Amino acid sequence: MSIKSNRVKNGYSLLDDSERKEVLDFILDFEKSNTEKRKSLTESLKNIYLGPTSKDICPCCGKS
């Protein structure tokens, strides 16, 4: 398994039930989307996920 896959699995395992449902809904929407919509979904994630913004450790990848 790749490092990226392991990060996703780790992050997913830390979610509660409602958060896991939200992620699964996103994955299903992403998988059935065309290339243009996938670009849009990916860009929106890049805009909201900035990683740790303080001295905190990222819960997904462990980086500070």
C-alpha positions as CSV (number, residue, x, y, z in Angstrom):
1,M,0.0,0.0,0.0
2,S,1.3,3.5,-0.8
3,I,2.0,6.1,1.8
4,K,-0.9,8.2,0.5
5,S,-3.3,5.3,0.8
6,N,-2.2,4.7,4.4
7,R,-2.7,8.3,5.3
8,V,-6.2,8.2,3.9
9,K,-7.0,5.0,5.8
10,N,-5.6,6.4,9.0
11,G,-7.6,9.6,8.7
12,Y,-10.8,7.6,7.8
13,S,-10.4,5.4,10.8
14,L,-10.3,8.4,13.1
15,L,-13.7,9.7,11.8
16,D,-17.0,9.2,13.6
17,D,-20.0,7.7,11.8
18,S,-21.4,10.9,10.3
19,E,-18.0,12.0,9.1
20,R,-17.4,8.6,7.4
21,K,-20.7,8.9,5.7
22,E,-19.8,12.4,4.4
23,V,-16.5,11.0,3.0
24,L,-18.2,8.0,1.4
25,D,-20.8,10.3,-0.2
26,F,-17.9,12.4,-1.6
27,I,-16.1,9.4,-3.0
28,L,-19.2,8.1,-4.7
29,D,-19.9,11.5,-6.2
30,F,-16.3,11.8,-7.3
31,E,-16.2,8.4,-8.9
32,K,-19.3,8.9,-11.0
33,S,-18.3,12.4,-12.1
34,N,-16.8,13.5,-15.4
35,T,-13.3,14.9,-15.6
36,E,-14.4,18.5,-15.4
37,K,-16.5,17.9,-12.2
38,R,-13.6,16.0,-10.7
39,K,-11.3,19.0,-11.2
40,S,-13.9,21.2,-9.5
41,L,-14.2,18.8,-6.5
42,T,-10.4,18.6,-6.2
43,E,-9.9,22.3,-6.4
44,S,-12.5,22.9,-3.7
45,L,-10.7,20.5,-1.4
46,K,-7.4,22.3,-2.1
47,N,-8.9,25.6,-1.1
48,I,-10.3,24.3,2.2
49,Y,-7.5,21.9,3.3
50,L,-4.4,23.9,4.2
51,G,-2.9,21.4,6.6
52,P,-1.8,22.4,10.1
53,T,-1.9,26.2,10.4
54,S,-0.2,26.4,13.8
55,K,2.2,24.2,15.8
56,D,-0.4,21.4,16.0
57,I,0.3,18.1,14.4
58,C,-1.8,17.1,11.4
59,P,-4.1,14.2,12.5
60,C,-4.0,12.6,9.0
61,C,-0.3,12.6,8.2
62,G,1.4,13.3,11.6
63,K,3.3,16.3,10.2
64,S,3.7,19.5,12.1
